[in-house]
Amino acid sequence: MKSLMTRLRSRFSARAACLVAVAFAAANSHAEWHPPSATAEELAVWQAVAVTVTSDNASSPYQLWYYQSDFTAASFIASAIVDPERKEFCGLSAAEVPAMISELKAVSATPVVLDSSVAKSSGFKITYTKKPQQRYFALSRVVFDPAHERAWLSVELNGERGHIARLDKVAGQWSRTSRCGAWYIPE
């Protein structure tokens, strides 16, 4: 019996020592995970959308841009685009829309962080929290067509409403060509 207790204590001590070593290594590790930054093309699309957020809401402007890409509105958008009568949606056929939404979900699974200097150059401050009493907007990651001439992304306004934006690249500049799949959360 004594030898069994001794073996159990030594096993417990070894496990405890391992846990302490792992905890110590983790506490002293300087390697932190940082989300990737947006690519230059994605950033150009985001800045073009920020311009549209400003122009669309001139009477009650948004001043805060959520610091990270966000696609929490995916379920609202999926509901907003269900319309069997609709033949076209944001420049896509009815058959292409589910693939675009799936791709938006896939690319948005890895969030990117917005540099505060980009927000400032666009006339916005960065917010790190989503509070309904603040007027903020959040953008999903961007889905591009194969030629990188068209782009789609989700725009969320204060967590209350939003839409999918389609942008086209014309003469090297991104500009919004349509808004679709608008959604809102009723009070």
C-alpha positions in Angstrom: 0.0 0.0 0.0 2.8 2.3 0.9 4.5 1.8 -2.5 1.3 2.5 -4.3 0.9 5.8 -2.4 4.5 6.7 -3.1 4.1 6.0 -6.8 0.9 8.1 -7.0 2.6 11.0 -5.2 5.6 10.9 -7.5 3.3 10.8 -10.6 1.3 13.7 -9.2 4.5 15.6 -8.4 5.8 15.0 -11.9 2.5 16.2 -13.5 2.4 19.3 -11.2 6.0 20.1 -12.1 5.1 19.8 -15.8 2.1 22.1 -15.4 4.2 24.7 -13.5 6.9 24.6 -16.2 4.3 25.1 -19.0 2.7 27.9 -17.1 6.1 29.5 -16.5 7.0 29.2 -20.1 3.7 30.7 -21.3 3.9 33.6 -18.8 7.5 34.4 -20.0 6.8 33.9 -23.7 7.2 37.0 -25.7 5.6 35.5 -28.8 2.1 36.9 -29.0 -0.4 36.2 -31.8 -1.3 39.2 -33.8 -4.0 39.1 -36.4 -2.7 39.9 -39.9 -3.0 43.3 -41.5 -5.2 44.0 -44.5 -3.6 43.6 -47.9 -3.1 46.8 -49.9 -6.0 45.9 -52.2 -8.3 45.1 -49.3 -7.3 48.3 -47.6 -8.2 50.3 -50.7 -11.6 48.7 -50.8 -12.1 49.5 -47.1 -11.1 53.1 -47.6 -13.6 53.4 -50.5 -16.3 52.0 -48.3 -15.4 54.4 -45.5 -16.0 57.3 -47.9 -19.5 55.9 -48.7 -20.3 55.5 -45.0 -19.5 59.2 -44.6 -21.5 60.3 -47.6 -24.5 58.0 -46.8 -24.7 59.3 -43.2 -23.8 63.0 -43.6 -26.7 64.2 -41.4 -25.7 61.9 -38.5 -22.1 61.0 -39.2 -20.2 58.0 -38.0 -16.9 58.8 -36.3 -15.7 55.4 -35.1 -14.4 52.5 -37.2 -14.2 49.1 -35.5 -10.5 48.1 -35.4 -10.9 44.6 -36.7 -12.7 43.0 -39.7 -16.0 41.5 -38.6 -18.7 39.4 -40.2 -21.0 38.8 -37.2 -23.9 39.9 -39.4 -23.7 36.8 -41.6 -27.0 35.3 -40.4 -28.8 38.6 -41.0 -27.4 38.9 -44.5 -28.3 35.3 -45.3 -31.9 36.1 -44.3 -32.0 39.4 -46.2 -30.9 37.8 -49.5 -33.5 35.0 -49.5 -35.8 36.0 -52.3 -36.7 33.4 -54.9 -38.1 36.1 -57.3 -34.8 37.9 -57.4 -32.6 37.0 -60.5 -29.7 39.3 -59.6 -28.0 40.4 -56.4 -25.1 42.8 -56.3 -24.0 42.0 -59.8 -24.2 38.2 -59.2 -26.8 35.7 -60.4 -29.0 34.1 -57.9 -27.0 30.9 -58.2 -23.7 32.8 -57.5 -24.9 34.5 -54.3 -24.5 31.6 -51.9 -21.0 31.0 -53.1 -20.1 34.7 -52.5 -21.6 34.6 -49.0 -19.8 31.3 -48.2 -16.5 32.9 -49.4 -17.2 36.0 -47.2 -17.6 33.7 -44.2 -14.4 31.8 -45.1 -12.2 34.8 -45.5 -13.7 36.6 -42.5 -12.8 33.6 -40.3 -9.3 35.1 -40.1 -9.8 38.7 -39.0 -7.5 41.5 -40.0 -6.6 44.5 -38.0 -7.0 48.1 -39.2 -4.1 50.4 -38.6 -5.2 53.5 -36.7 -3.3 55.7 -39.2 -5.5 54.4 -42.0 -8.7 55.3 -40.0 -7.3 58.7 -39.2 -6.4 59.5 -42.8 -10.0 58.5 -43.7 -11.4 60.9 -41.0 -12.3 58.3 -38.3 -11.1 57.2 -34.9 -10.7 53.6 -34.0 -12.9 51.9 -31.5 -12.0 48.6 -29.8 -15.5 48.0 -28.5 -18.9 47.7 -30.0 -21.2 49.8 -27.9 -24.7 50.6 -29.3 -24.6 54.1 -27.8 -21.5 54.9 -29.9 -21.9 55.4 -33.7 -19.4 52.9 -35.2 -19.2 50.9 -38.4 -17.5 47.5 -39.0 -16.4 45.9 -42.2 -15.9 42.3 -43.1 -13.0 41.0 -45.1 -13.3 41.5 -48.8 -14.1 38.9 -51.5 -12.7 39.7 -54.9 -13.6 38.4 -58.4 -10.8 36.5 -60.1 -9.7 39.6 -62.1 -9.7 41.8 -59.0 -12.0 44.2 -60.7 -15.1 43.7 -58.5 -15.3 43.3 -54.7 -17.9 42.5 -52.1 -18.0 43.0 -48.3 -20.3 43.4 -45.4 -20.9 46.8 -43.8 -22.3 46.8 -40.3 -23.6 50.1 -38.8 -23.8 50.1 -35.1 -24.8 46.5 -34.9 -28.3 47.7 -35.8 -28.3 47.6 -39.6 -26.0 46.9 -42.5 -25.7 45.6 -46.1 -23.4 44.0 -48.6 -21.5 46.5 -50.7 -20.2 45.8 -54.2 -17.4 47.9 -55.5 -15.9 48.1 -59.0 -12.4 49.1 -59.8 -12.5 51.9 -62.4 -9.3 53.6 -63.6 -7.4 52.1 -60.7 -9.9 53.4 -58.1 -12.5 51.4 -56.1 -16.0 52.9 -56.0 -19.3 51.4 -54.7 -21.6 50.4 -57.5 -24.4 48.8 -55.4 -25.8 48.1 -51.9 -27.8 45.0 -51.4 -28.9 42.5 -48.8 -29.8 45.3 -46.4 -30.7 44.1 -42.9 -31.6 45.7 -39.6 -32.5 44.5 -36.1 -35.9 45.8 -35.1 -36.1 47.2 -31.5 
